[in-house]
Amino acid sequence: MAASKSYQRFRSRDTVIRIEAHRHPGRSGPVIIWSDIQACFPGVVRIQDQDIYIPFERDEDLYRIKPHGINYRPDTILDVIYRDDKALSKGKSYAKSQPVQSTPPTSGNTKQPAFPPVPIRIEIPSSVASSPAELSSGLQSTNNDHGDSTPDESGNIQSTPEEEITDPRETNSEDPSNIAEPQTDDQEQDPYVSAEQSTSGSHDISQEPTSQDEFLEAMEMDEGSDHSGVASPPDSEIIDTSITTIVPTSAQDTSDCTFSVEEIMQYRIKDILARRYTWLESPCPKLFTILPVKDFDISRLPTLSMFRVHFLCDCGGVTKIDGEQDMSPPHLPAREEPYVIKSDNIIAKYGTYMMAVLEMMFYMKLVTLDKRTVERIRYAVTFLLTKRIQSSIRFHDRKINSLDEVPVIEPLDNTSLKELYTQHLVDAEQPLGGFRAFQTDQGDIRWVCILHLSEYAPNTVFERPTRFLGHPSSLRGAYWASLGIFRVIVKDRERAKDLYQLIQSLVSVPLMSFFLDWDVLPQDVVDLAEAVSLFPTSCVMINVREDPIDNTDPWGLGHPYNPVVKAAFNNPRIKAFSLEKRKLDISDEFGSFERSFYLGSVIVKFKRDLKIPSKTMFAALVTDMDEALGTLRASLEGLDRFSELTLEVGFWDQATIKFAADESDYELVNTEDWFSSDARHMEAIELRAYSSTDTVLLDAKCLTDVMINFKFPADGPKIRNMIKNNTRLKKLELSITEADDACQIFEYFKALLANHPSLDSFHISQEHFHARTSVYTWEGVADRAKMTLGIECSAEDRIGTMLQKFASCLTTLMIYGLGVQEALILEKVLRPKKGPFKLRSIFLLNVCALSVEAMDSLKKIVQRDTAPEFSISGSVDTKEIGPLADFLIAVAPKVTRLHLYGQHVREIYMELETRMPESAEMDRLTELLISGPLKVESVESEMKWLRSILKKPVPLTTLEIKSADLGHDGWMMLVKEVNFTGLSDLIISPARPIKIKVLEAIVDAVPENSSLGAVVVTCEEMPQARREEFREILLKKMKNGSGSNKGLVMINGFIR
């Protein structure tokens, strides 16, 4: 029997209508969906029960449920309120404080905002209010506590339509695709644009100007008039821009606004200001924005090239030397050090964030707001608005009733900050000019100006590292105050003890790196462990001498430093740690990025998980995975503190264990927990066991990726059990010997693979004594109809049986060598009557090593147009090039990639020249690579084949010529004939450097908005400035480039 339906009754202007209630997946009781109410009552703005406002239902986190809905009230008739009801005409006055009195406050401070306080003190001089109306309209305080809104005495409440209600968790305020379309009736106005411009409707600031006149109209300032609440005094006069004077263009009707623009702005940025970063997360200050260059012309239409990125000092909230709490707001450093923008998409990714910082600078007076500075800020804001970046004024003009309707701007994570610094601004890791890395007592990193650094730490703190380097036992070292890094080589244990005391005193220096340059004894390990447990440093890098690994270590570690590792692991101040056997090079580059923390000969390294701070990502070089696992569990009091654990015996023997994100999900005590069925949903283990084939981890039930050395048939039962016990296994790779048959092994596991719930990829790699390893890759093994096979084979492989069984599954053939018999079988199984086939690509990777008989068989396959992608490459090491030339000409119409190299590349090139035009009929060719001693004597007679290839209808995407000598005329001819329209990669590295005129011709030939992604040229010597000029021109033309090396310009080895 069907369940009975529930209906909620609504009264709409004396008419009662029922709407069905639904059971919401996130609520225990029925709800009435808001969109159903809107469909039934067009124009509805809220629902009331007499004088009680009915809010939307909320989840446990107090966010509105999706889809929005109100609670079902079975015995009640609810009232529908429309926007044009008389009650609404009285104005929204709920949750709003009384207007500020006409007498300005004597303290000069504003009332507390209606959102959690942020560590920024904003003082508003009492003299700025020219009238009570101006003060009340510019600063509207509120007692709203962000919960459901409550009615005022008149009971007037206005609900926000569903499409305007935003869940901050689901809004990406930095994504331009989420920005609403410009409104017409309720158009956003910005405080930086004059009220006259806004009311005249002469320029829609949310749309990008289509002409210079249109932009000038938006930026125009009439002398003597009030623009956005800011007058235009003489240049020498400082403009008073307290937030009480910066009012929206709708200030005449601010009685309708629950929140001021300033309150909305502060609410949007509250998480940004509160966010703190560790040294690994923060390569640069968290606050930044764009400003035009100082000499910008306000009459010009703005373009991105007119702007630079400026960072703000991250001061405030730090205890100064004198014990006082610094309440300074963020600010631009005294000496501007702007950064040139390299990437066009910086606005799309960071525009909303930079708009918020501009608003902070303006409203909170983070800069001295003279006339020129105001013009620069206004110019930047207007530019961002033309790129459809939202400002806080948009939400003000919507007359929001709750700050819940305003999306909070998310702080940038470490990936976004790193990307900003390395991809959008600078070319390599380097210190920020004007800023210093300072570690607070809480362990977070602030990038502060030199002035604030002197207030936070005495000069002696930064003099001590330099003085320490003046000792004979610690002469080699360096201290980079700009990056907060101290590195030193210590020659004896007594000096090491002095170093340990120094590190404990340098609380503000975030990274310490030192090399103990003597044979470490057990007592040295004890002293080091005791010192490391007290280090206040965020990152510690310790280097020791390269002693041989102790393979007899019963603990499975192969080194005596486990007490040091334990001390570092249990020190909460240490966020990243590395212990390594190698000589420390003081000249090594070391930036503040996470990827720079990777070292080579690592004994142990770990870093706290940035996503789960209570967890640690840990990696160790060990001698026995099973013994090391038990040792770490015992010394670190269990494994539940890891988010990821990697144990590596060597490159081919490694286990990576990924633990559950939620600590409450499990408590791992014994290794046997991995073998229970319950553990399948807790961790994932990726295992490579080339020599550790007896590891206990093979008995686990949470393996997801396994590569193991396999002996057939002896290891068959063990691998079958492993497959059966791991229902989440996705990839299995078996490494077999030359004597084994890959096809036979697949048949052995075929039924098990087909019935596995998750296994999709099955690999077999087969080693050969005198040839490269062959690889057979089956994908989609659960469904034979959809299964595919890729083969990389050598001449030693006997793959005839495999080709006969799996010809219909074959998708990729990479042939390093092919026997005559295998070539005959391949030609036979790929005949059209055997089809259809899935074959997409054939790669001949050493064509010159193929026999004439094998070439004949492959020739037949290719001429049938069996595979759309056909690549030929090989080293021409013999003068007997007749068979190769015959093969190339026979398959010329099918070739898509041709790569010839070697000592006799000229011979095959000249053979192709003499056998024109058949040799040039390569209409499908998209990649041409020639490398070798190719010398052209006559441009007219020896470049016909090359010129014909360059002139073909389908342009090349890759052109690479190395070690060749075409002569000056030949290179000029080549540049003239190249079709740069579709070219992605151009690499010219000749035997003799080309002349500058050839480079000039290349630069001139590259069209604007070229698809070119990489240019590598070896040219004759030139001044660095000239080389930089060529590079900048090419980069501007290559903005729309493609290819894997996109954005690479290398002239004489110099990389941009």
VOBAMAR-973042 format. One record per residue (C-alpha): z, x, y. Coordinates in steps of 0.001 Angstrom, whole numbers, plus 500000, padded with zeros to 6 digits. Each point is the difference from the previous one (the first is absolute). Layout:
VOBAMAR-973042
ZXY;...
//
This chain:
VOBAMAR-973042
500000500000500000;498984501432503357;502766500929502435;500497497568502881;498876501139503435;502223500229503076;498899498948503475;501494500786503402;499823497299502666;498918500915503557;500073497840503152;497065500625502305;500057497799503100;501480496961498211;497878500512496870;501615501193496771;497874502090497654;500992501662496722;498944503560499012;500409501404496510;502655502693499470;499246502974497752;502223502345498069;499657503390501654;500048503051497671;502532501725502233;502368497048500511;502189497938497708;499233496682501689;496804498254501149;498383500818503343;497350498334502126;497192502445500749;499435500479503731;496214499956499667;500272496527498406;502031498842503003;497429501466502388;497158498312498141;501761496652500180;501224500338503602;497534502072502075;501770501561502986;503456500059498432;502221502796501339;503320499347498232;501974497595497830;503382498481500953;502705497917498353;500965498049503098;501278502811502276;500146502663497263;497129502463499741;498734500521496439;499097503681499571;497702501511497400;501590500913496691;500929503682499616;500414502371497066;502999502154499164;498941502569502621;499787497251502655;496219500255500232;498038496781500031;498668499099496594;496271500022499369;498379497542500209;502188498706502808;501882496815499367;503090497952500901;502788498775497738;499584496667498225;502448497319501253;499645496955497727;502117497469501937;498846500909503481;497100499053502235;498988503085501945;498523499832503508;496663501655500815;499960501655503445;496699500729501749;499190502505502703;499312497292502578;503273498097499416;502066499504503119;502901501930498535;497902503118500038;499141499717503652;503586500873500873;499268503600498932;501283502215497246;503566500806500893;501712500467496664;501401503413499136;499552501098503599;502733501276502276;500625498720503510;497800501525502701;501323503194501518;501902499346503221;498459500957503307;502581502710500571;498839503039498102;502493501550497578;501913502875501505;499747502151496915;496259499935499965;499863499308496296;498090497258498249;501561497600497559;499846501031496360;496715499003498339;499922497359497289;499196502452497234;501972502819498356;500645502782502521;497849503099499901;501170503487500964;498363499830503415;501934499174503167;497930498184502612;501474499796503458;498568497665502606;500865500738503621;501337496970501806;497779500725502972;496802499115498224;500437496238500124;498373498764503134;501041496439499279;501993498017497438;496785498444498731;498425503372499414;503045501249498150;500338496933497777;496318499869499249;499807503682499199;503129500180497835;500838497012497804;503059500657497820;500706497970496914;502731499256497495;497601499403497155;501237501653496815;496637499925498193;501028497339497569;498627496466500064;499720498824503569;502421497324501214;499325497382502678;501475500157503460;501827497136501634;496805498040500468;499045500516496376;496583501413500873;498578502279497342;496458501138499513;499005501190496562;497217502491499624;496892498851498118;499599501522496571;497206502340500906;502173501636502697;502991500613497743;500045503576498822;502036501595497266;500647503566501219;499958501257496421;496414498832499518;498573501018503355;498324503310500516;500176500280503731;497943503149499948;497036498418498255;497408498840502532;498738497469497484;503243498074500435;499644499614503750;499366496425501017;496833499017501788;500277499818503799;501305496672501179;498285497984502623;502589497635501422;503029502185499366;498389503383500482;502166503081499738;500787501681503279;501308503486500386;502568501195502517;497787502926500896;497219497702501250;500372498219503307;500785496295500180;496929499420502171;497721501414497329;501726497911497359;499819496699501810;496463500498501242;498686500292496466;497566502687501111;500737502234497021;501220499288496501;502116503081499340;500124499375496261;496258500556499756;498415503388500370;498181500405503337;496274499876499642;499290501804503244;501601502386502464;500198497278502647;501834497737497595;502596502663499282;500445500809503681;500633496321500580;502867500137497510;501474503141501540;499483499169503674;503058500337502293;500057498466503470;501938502086502496;503170498358501280;500093497290497312;502416499628497113;498454500826496628;501963499060496906;503126500208502073;499273503590501043;499009500752503554;497655502814500997;501917502418502239;498659503325501219;499450502706497399;503205501794500920;502191496943499578;501721499338496678;499325496476498792;503079498029498971;498885498351496767;503238498608498626;499334497392497373;501173497303502401;496934500675502113;497550500164497130;499332496328499363;497209498313498079;497194498361501881;501464496666498977;503215500817501881;499673496799502013;500929498140496800;502497502383498409;502489497177499656;497989499074496908;500493503460498448;502979500523497762;499572503787499944;498787502450502599;497186502425499282;502537502828499961;502120498293497346;496945499372497842;498906503595500429;503420501357499017;500160497692497002;496603501195498793;500966503681500236;503594499776498787;499188501365496539;497942502829501480;502882501165502155;502517499702497181;497850501845497429;501055503550499177;498056502566498002;500839502907497750;498358503383500369;497543499224497185;498957496736501638;499510501139503564;497240502433500973;500119498829503621;501981497732502390;500029496357499000;499091498694503482;496515500620501348;497305498238501949;496739500597501847;499582500717503686;496846500855501907;499459503572501101;501588500773503326;496709500217501868;498604496744498570;497826497809502193;501480496501500211;496586498606500895;498471501076496685;499767497847496905;502609501482497605;498959501722496800;502174501649497376;498884503448501120;501772499411503325;503406499746498286;502434502440498450;502992499441497729;503426500732501499;503233500331498026;503392498950501342;503243501905499601;502146498348497308;503296500406501833;502948497610500218;502761499160497573;500905503678499460;503369501586500739;499588502702502625;501778503327500173;502603498580502393;500862497262497492;498377497165501931;497496497659498408;496526500471501424;498611496650501118;496754501353501390;496921497865499273;496874501574498504;497805501685502577;496935502134500509;500803503710500196;500034501570503446;496782501853499215;497343497741498495;498330501406496881;497482497348498983;498045500095496759;496260499407499721;499133497076497722;497786500973497058;499593496641498258;498568496776501394;502094497752497765;503280501092501588;500003496784502051;499451497785496967;502887501638498142;502504500723502770;498898497775502908;502851497461499764;502538502790499662;498627501829503069;499887496777502015;503710499506499315;500756503534501209;498005499393503184;502035496860500622;503187501991499448;498866502616502499;499267497333502586;502885497554499607;502688502516499083;498889502588502567;499581502819497496;497848501798502566;500104500373503762;497865497059501040;498137501247503040;496737498350500863;497811502320497923;502205499666496924;499920496210500256;496217500174500237;499863502184496871;502224497602498035;498058496969501222;496715501700499111;501245500768496464;501360496477499485;496782498444501200;497994502220497660;502142498931497021;499628496348500974;496237500401499974;500421501172496406;501836496732499231;503437501611499672;502805497521500654;502619500466502662;503401498325500332;498723497760502772;497926498054497464;503147498769498272;501612499232503343;497083497808501016;500254498126496713;503410498808501238;501677500935496764;503314498364499166;501291502617497576;499540503714499611;499316499287496329;496535499015501196;499378503541501249;498903502610497437;502144503112500136;497910503164500122;500623502015496859;501074503630500459;497451502513498769;500662501523496615;499632503693499221;496421499524498763;498888498384503262;501687502662502140;498469502749497909;496571498390500198;500319499641503770;500872503644500420;497572501588497537;496982497662500091;499962498480503469;501344502786502204;500199503590498750;498021502139497572;502873501574498076;503752500007499775;501326501547503183;503009499621502260;500029497336502654;499884501557503417;502998499049502128;502054498607497072;502568501489497650;501174498740496611;503722499217500216;502139498840497077;502855497683500943;503434499863498383;498720497005498001;497151502072498565;497081498281501734;497398501922501967;499334499553503693;497056501549501785;501494500619503429;499004501805503144;501448503409500802;502317498522502647;501667497614497562;500139502678497324;502150502099502323;502335497012500448;500319499359496267;500582503539498742;501264503166501692;497601502885500417;502087502052497587;498817497743497174;496448501151500522;500943503610500740;501869500495496715;496907499988497730;498309502572502230;503092502214500043;500277499700496210;496548501558499632;501175503181501756;501829501320496922;498489502618497615;500520497667497037;498248497067501700;497313501505502213;497155497828498783;500169496396501113;498995497469502596;501524497099501893;497735497206501223;502063497875502383;497037497675500583;499956499009496321;503672500546499226;499312502621497302;501903503208499220;498595502390497359;501408503358498992;499925502635497235;503468501246499037;500340503363498246;503550499898498593;502742497571498998;502380500881502858;497379499121502570;499262496845498009;503602498863500479;499558500431503751;496830497912499754;501821497212498175;502607499819502782;497276500006502638;498164497110498327;503208497958499825;500378500382503776;496393499099500864;500363496235499716;497122499326502358;497402502116498132;498310497794497378;498392502541497644;501252503250498478;497888502280497823;501240503323498645;499142502582497336;502738501759498042;498284503352499503;502161501539497275;500704499433496320;502262496958500026;503174500189497872;502109497075498679;502519500375502852;497155499797502500;499029496670498467;503596498756500376;500128501097503659;496634498425500725;500945496690498375;503230499828502007;498121500677503236;497200497500499285;502547497241499458;501068500450503659;496576500411501625;499391497443502806;496266500640499901;497441497287499153;497716502315498063;500901503127498046;497497502426498466;501372502860497927;497900502814498563;501152502452497341;498353502906498237;497449499329497287;502104500574496918;498429499065496654;500762496541498663;502691499974497341;498395498052497145;503204500348497942;502058498034502535;501856497384497910;500045497619502965;496201499809500095;499782501115503644;499072503680499679;502049501045503073;503690500342501020;499802498005503265;501093496581498753;503337500178501968;497992500528503196;497739497054499190;503035497812499275;501650500976503299;496850499220501980;499419496735498168;503540498795500763;499843501028503673;498999496808501857;498858501938503085;497245501770498052;496914497775499932;497675502519498386;500660503090497930;497897502693498366;500960502958497821;497133502335499304;499201503360498460;497762501832502424;500000502303502992;500527498192503274;497243500654502518;501355499526503499;496482499501501337;499471496927497792;499108496858501890;502656497364499563;499756496702501866;502304497025499980;497913497933497621;500894498838496554;496960501603498403;501011503433501330;503157499831497938;497982500674496848;500311503597498767;498316501944497221;502319501669497478;502671497335500202;503065500101497768;501426496760501379;499085497786502906;501181496580501050;499901497692502984;501692496743500721;497752497017499466;498919498745503425;499594496464498681;503309499926498088;502433502373501800;502585499778497208;497441501390497533;498518503471499622;496608501296498889;500760503053497846;497759502604498325;500965503037497933;498262502749498072;501691500134496585;499622501667496617;500764496934497871;499579496445501254;502501498415497627;502770502546500578;499421500014503775;500232496230500087;503427500114498374;501160502807502290;498998498161503161;501625496790498814;503282501814499378;500047502115503181;498795497264502372;502154497267498453;497239497859498595;496385499345500871;500454496791501986;499820501951503278;496328500846499495;497007497981501073;497697502539498350;500739502926497694;497402502619499039;500655502623497333;497276502598499596;499728502651497308;496506500949501111;496834498396501304;499277498317496675;503591498999499254;501547497702502539;501998496775500010;500307497790503068;502574497232499686;499978497206502585;503188498015500264;500620496396501027;500190499479503770;503020497711499831;503138501889499008;501570496819498633;497232499542497446;501361502534497562;502489502768499404;498533502828497950;502571501914497983;498343501228496819;496506501109499180;499902497285497368;499795497403502795;496339500924500385;499372498979496424;501305496450500289;497636497126500624;501981499070503121;498979503278501636;496362498948500118;500567498301503344;502147502734501490;498122503304500136;496577501501499468;499361503398498426;496823502026500465;499893502724497357;497815503052499445;500968501709496766;497421502591499055;502505502343498332;503131497823500129;498688497622497383;503450499535498480;501731498819503190;502405497118499576;498261498217502884;497167499048497639;502458497570498423;500531498206503302;498828496438500533;499041500301503663;497093502461499852;497099499092502303;497809503119499981;499903502521497138;497980503181499407;500865501782496759;498659502689497701;498787498228496863;499299501225496474;498085497585497827;500995498497497626;503544501471499943;501049498571503392;498327496638499476;503087497972498906;502138501413502850;497470499013502678;499460496568498447;503749499303500205;500084501225503585;497164497609500942;501712497061498282;503401500643501620;498707500275503586;498602496700501149;499457501296503552;497950503027498956;496853500131502174;498396503350499228;499991502231496909;498313503409499796;499833502049496803;499116503697500030;498262500992496770;498604503192498476;496360500961499568;500118499100496307;501013496360500568;497583497099500379;500623497960503161;498079497022498667;502086499927496816;503241500116502010;498927497069502166;499186497976496904;503484500784498639;501668498431503076;497337497383500791;501791496914498662;503315500983501567;498361500612503387;498184496686499938;503252498056499480;502190501883502465;501161497853502978;499566502635502732;498182503087498690;496672500223501783;499011503682500039;499665502265496936;498970503669500429;499216502752497541;499619503579501246;498593502546497559;500393503710500554;497356502569499000;500405503724499577;496811500976501831;499235496998502149;501666497666502446;502204497144498831;498185496807499072;501411496650501079;499432496505498622;501357497137502071;500170496394498832;500932497370502596;500738496334499345;500826500628496357;501558496549499533;496589498299500180;497097501584498124;497480497970502002;501301501467503269;500942503444498695;498297503036501564;499679503628498943;499516503148502048;499063503273498302;500246503608501216;498448502097497251;499028503586499218;497387501421497652;502664500507497329;500843496299499789;498682497988497101;499922496604501615;497151498387498045;502275497520498214;501759499085503218;496685499387501778;498827497753497184;503193497926500076;500582499771503728;496563500168501640;500410496477501374;503350500977501613;498775503264501520;500219500049503828;500134503693500967;498514503122498378;501051503407501347;498024502557497998;501050503640500203;498068500646496830;498273497875497356;498843500942496527;496455499160498880;501175497527497358;502366498245502442;497187499775502554;497698498346497439;502709497472499035;500717499264503677;496330499337500690;499797497709496981;503099497874500691;498981499517503648;496566498583499248;499420496664501780;500030497902496828;503572501172499335;501240498665503347;501393498715502218;501878503096501170;502793500698502499;498894503547500744;500210500677503747;500045503782500397;498585503097498291;501117503414501264;498276503130498688;502530502624501109;498360503081498467;496373499035499642;498763503552499544;502058500354496806;498238497083498267;497406500685497374;496407498849500500;500475497435497196;503124498582501669;498141499815503323;497174498059498352;502438497406498631;501805499669503340;496642499735501770;499163496882497967;503390498432500739;499753500583503739;496391498834500302;501038496609498587;502182499531503082;503005499619497724;502572501213502595;499700499391503753;501874503235500811;498495503218498665;501387503353501158;498674503461499121;501827503241500674;499931503448498484;499940503732500531;496514501520499880;500796503312498311;496626500780498450;496470500495501238;498701497813497179;500019496890502117;496919498246498514;501879497511497737;502458499210502796;497188499384502474;498197497761497504;503182497982499482;500706499661503745;496488498787500723;500056497538497099;503252498352501169;499472500513503749;499659496266500869;503404499296498349;502104502847501438;502751498962502449;501748503381500347;498587503530499594;502145503129500144;498364503336499128;501710503359500355;499949503500498538;498184503299500288;496546498590499247;500119496887502133;497013501310502015;497831499974496870;500627496347499224;499636499107503685;496608501701500236;498920498314496745;500793496629501581;497998501093503073;496938500802497930;500143496730498052;499843497675502970;499747497054500431;501445498975496584;503092502156500473;500860498272503292;499842496424498716;503786499680500055;500260496676501788;503526499324498696;501410503389500967;502994499720502347;501728503362499477;498283503381500113;501965503212499511;498389503443499741;502020503189499768;498676503480499305;497784502811501294;497182497781501189;497952501888502579;497111498249501743;497235502324501169;497675497379501493;501179496723501476;496589498391499669;499359500885496359;503491500203498492;501796496979501438;497618497206499031;502182498730497164;503171500029502110;498302498337502959;498575497319497727;503461499271498581;501448499715503517;497240497606501111;500320497524497134;500765496357500920;503549499992498595;501935502582502040;502318502550498426;503746499457500251;500857503617499126;498074503156500889;501548503331499023;498247503359500186;501970503172499281;499142503707499726;496390499264500939;497911501644502713;497457497635501522;499523502076503137;500461498676503527;496787497983499922;500893498609496604;503407498789501133;498517498449503143;497392498275497835;502718498716497664;502042498535502888;496890498347501345;499171498354496655;503507498878499000;500633496276500338;503481499952501512;500197496217499922;501474499730496519;501357503518499568;503712500247499099;500424503722499258;498092502937501479;500934503461498709;498036503070501099;501428503342498915;497019502377499888;499754503624498956;499614500899503665;501749497909502691;497710497616501815;499355500490503690;501803498003502666;496748498213500826;499952498527496485;503557498740500481;498998498508503345;497101498247498293;502343498580497364;502437498704502613;497165498427501987;498481498419496887;503187498242498913;499792496467501421;502826498149501711;502227498028497614;498631502121497178;501009499379496386;500444503756499663;503443500746498560;499964503805499587;498161502881501648;500441503567498725;497883502698501661;500035503804499972;498587501188503315;499744503242501906;503078500971501995;500722498106503187;502929499586502417;502756497738498748;499539497666502953;496344499483499092;500903499355496379;502611497473501114;497431498297502195;497599499547497069;502795498700497840;501183497425502547;496463498688500497;499514499603496257;503359498282499526;499177497437502666;496689499242498315;501646499819496558;502538497261500776;498395497657497490;499574502701497373;500363499456496265;500567502046496871;503007501679498403;500091502722502688;499849497609502934;500808501676503297;499458503583498782;498248502361502410;499956503668498992;498159502565502091;500356503563498716;503003499014497947;501864498244502817;501165496580498817;500675497038502237;
//
